[in-house]
Amino acid sequence: MARNLMTILIVVAVSSGLVIFAGCESDAQTGAAIGALAGAGIGQLAGGSTEATLIGAAVGGGAGYMLGNEQDKQKAAAERDRIREDMNTTLVKVTNTNGSIIQVPLKKQGIGYTGPRGEYYAMLPNEDQLRPVYGF
């Protein structure tokens, strides 16, 4: 009987965990959920009481939240960097002699622009200026 009860509790815990993870929108929330479940399990195994389980859940949830929050910050910083890069990049289309088109990304640097090969243009170059370097 005790074995069946333990199996039922494990199934309920795993199912609840899956429902919680599906609703998480950030790494911080997911980390808190995983940490709380892991902490509760460790607390129960170590202390064998409700108090130990609750303490384990609280400590695990807090630690998981902090780790997940750091991941969220790193993702947000990477996204800001990508947006900043996109805002400082201009694409100039160069039509080749066979009709194909190449897009040349130019990065804004001060008052001028830098091409993919490191060349500097004092002003935004036009298609005719870029064709000798990037087209044919």
Secondary structure, 3 states (H helix, E strand, C coil): CHHHHHHHHHHHHHHHHHHHHHCCCCHHHHHHHHHHHHHHHHHHHHHCCHHHHHHHHHHHHHHHHHHHHHHHHHHHHHHHHHHHHHHCEEEEEEECCCCCEEEEEEEEECCEEECCCCCEECCCCCHHHHHHHHCC
